[in-house]
Amino acid sequence: MELKVNQDNCLGCGVCVVACPVNASISPEVAGGHGSKTTDIIMMVENGVIKLFSPDKCTKCGTCQLFCPTDAIWLE
């Protein structure tokens, strides 16, 4: 399985970034809704859309997909 993002559906709201337990463990400030200080996290908002930085760190838990209001991110 692989993490996919549909940029056309992405609102850039960042809910997936905050919801992701791996992101929060790598960069704790993310859990509080603040921008990450590192690009070692799986995904973050860049230029108004989600960009995948380290998808290899994804544990395939599906939390991001669960919280995305537009189904713009999913596991395939």
C-alpha positions as CSV (number, residue, x, y, z in Angstrom):
1,M,0.0,0.0,0.0
2,E,1.0,3.5,-0.7
3,L,-0.1,7.0,0.4
4,K,-1.7,9.0,-2.3
5,V,-2.9,12.6,-2.5
6,N,-5.3,14.1,-5.0
7,Q,-4.2,17.8,-5.2
8,D,-7.4,18.8,-7.0
9,N,-9.5,17.8,-3.9
10,C,-7.0,19.1,-1.3
11,L,-8.1,22.2,0.6
12,G,-4.7,22.6,2.3
13,C,-6.5,22.5,5.6
14,G,-3.8,20.4,7.3
15,V,-6.2,18.2,9.2
16,C,-4.3,15.1,8.0
17,V,-0.9,16.6,9.1
18,V,-2.3,17.1,12.6
19,A,-4.2,13.8,12.8
20,C,-1.2,11.7,11.7
21,P,0.3,9.9,14.8
22,V,3.6,9.5,13.1
23,N,3.9,13.2,12.3
24,A,3.1,14.0,16.0
25,S,5.8,11.6,17.2
26,I,8.4,13.0,14.9
27,S,7.5,16.7,15.3
28,P,5.4,17.3,18.5
29,E,4.5,20.9,17.6
30,V,2.4,19.5,14.7
31,A,-0.2,18.0,17.2
32,G,-0.9,21.5,18.5
33,G,-1.7,22.7,15.0
34,H,1.6,24.5,14.5
35,G,3.9,24.0,11.5
36,S,6.6,21.4,11.7
37,K,10.1,22.5,12.3
38,T,11.4,19.6,10.2
39,T,10.6,18.0,6.8
40,D,11.2,14.5,8.3
41,I,7.4,14.2,8.8
42,I,5.2,12.3,6.3
43,M,3.3,15.2,4.9
44,M,2.7,18.9,5.5
45,V,0.9,21.9,3.9
46,E,3.1,23.7,1.3
47,N,1.8,26.4,-1.0
48,G,-1.8,25.6,0.1
49,V,-1.8,21.9,-0.6
50,I,-0.5,18.8,1.0
51,K,3.0,17.7,0.0
52,L,4.4,14.3,0.8
53,F,7.9,14.5,2.3
54,S,8.6,11.1,3.9
55,P,5.8,8.8,2.8
56,D,8.2,5.8,3.5
57,K,7.6,6.6,7.3
58,C,3.8,5.9,6.9
59,T,2.5,3.0,9.0
60,K,-0.6,2.7,6.8
61,C,-2.9,3.4,9.8
62,G,-5.4,5.3,7.7
63,T,-5.9,8.1,10.2
64,C,-5.2,10.9,7.7
65,Q,-7.8,9.4,5.3
66,L,-10.4,9.1,8.1
67,F,-10.1,12.8,9.0
68,C,-9.8,14.3,5.5
69,P,-13.0,16.3,4.7
70,T,-12.6,15.9,0.9
71,D,-11.1,12.4,0.6
72,A,-8.0,14.0,-0.9
73,I,-5.6,11.6,0.8
74,W,-5.8,7.8,0.9
75,L,-4.0,4.5,1.0
76,E,-3.9,2.6,-2.3
